[in-house]
């Protein structure tokens, strides 16, 4: 019932079908956990010490961890090696909850490389007749079934995947078919009184990006764990690799909902930011920069990691404020 209600709500919006499928699945499984977010961080209260009889241990009991209050899910074990020092009954602990080898909820203070609802760049550690297992930074690897692989995964190779809770098995699984979990940057349903529809992202907005894959035009990226974007090759002024986690800036939102991304601030903000950088450079280098209007674009990039266009705008900005003098091959403080 939760699943169907969530789907009805989301399908009234302008989100893509693939995103609706993945997100309603995530919501349904979250509700099943009764406030325990599987594959995510939770703040849970310590209930008691976890111990068992052991004639060889001090006091005849072995302490193997603590139990945390999981509500209707019952007590959740946190193994001893993850228990913070000095913790005591009734203390609250921020922890990550996932499933152990026996598919029971277990808590850890380790930090995973990605959580449910996020994309990650994970290494394949093992392959069997059912699929592949990926290292996501926790004791138990996450499973990627063959049906969720674009091509057969190989041990030692790394892949961009999306993590979600499988509706049928109630397990955290990975999918390499990441395009099924991305949405277009179409207008959201929130409307103003004048009926203008607000967009989910704003031009110039800074958002985290994950470099997805090389394309003939540049690099495809995943923006804020939600949107597909592209950095054009002529906008890349540094080495970029699949799996890099960077900050990107929304440069353009196309009619098809795809997003053009820049690795530098866009528009006026970019000019102002670099103008400050250039001014500080001049102050630190005897008031002279040996790069001017006639200088090669590659020389400018090697020095400042910006395009010649951005450099010239910043120079013009400083000149307009009478802070520098401009020569064909250099600029200097006045």
Secondary structure as UniProt FT lines:
FT   HELIX           2..11
FT   TURN            12..14
FT   HELIX           17..32
FT   TURN            33..35
FT   TURN            38..39
FT   STRAND          40..53
FT   TURN            55..56
FT   HELIX           58..60
FT   STRAND          61..69
FT   HELIX           71..73
FT   STRAND          75..79
FT   HELIX           80..82
FT   TURN            85..86
FT   TURN            89..90
FT   STRAND          92..99
FT   TURN            101..102
FT   STRAND          105..108
FT   TURN            116..117
FT   STRAND          119..127
FT   STRAND          131..135
FT   STRAND          142..145
FT   HELIX           146..148
FT   TURN            155..156
FT   STRAND          158..165
FT   TURN            167..169
FT   STRAND          172..175
FT   HELIX           178..181
FT   STRAND          187..191
FT   TURN            193..194
FT   STRAND          197..199
FT   TURN            203..204
FT   STRAND          206..215
FT   TURN            216..217
FT   STRAND          218..223
FT   TURN            224..226
FT   STRAND          227..232
FT   HELIX           233..235
FT   TURN            242..243
FT   STRAND          245..253
FT   TURN            255..256
FT   STRAND          259..262
FT   HELIX           267..284
FT   TURN            285..287
FT   STRAND          288..289
FT   TURN            293..294
FT   HELIX           297..304
FT   HELIX           308..320
FT   TURN            321..322
FT   STRAND          324..327
FT   TURN            328..329
FT   STRAND          330..333
//
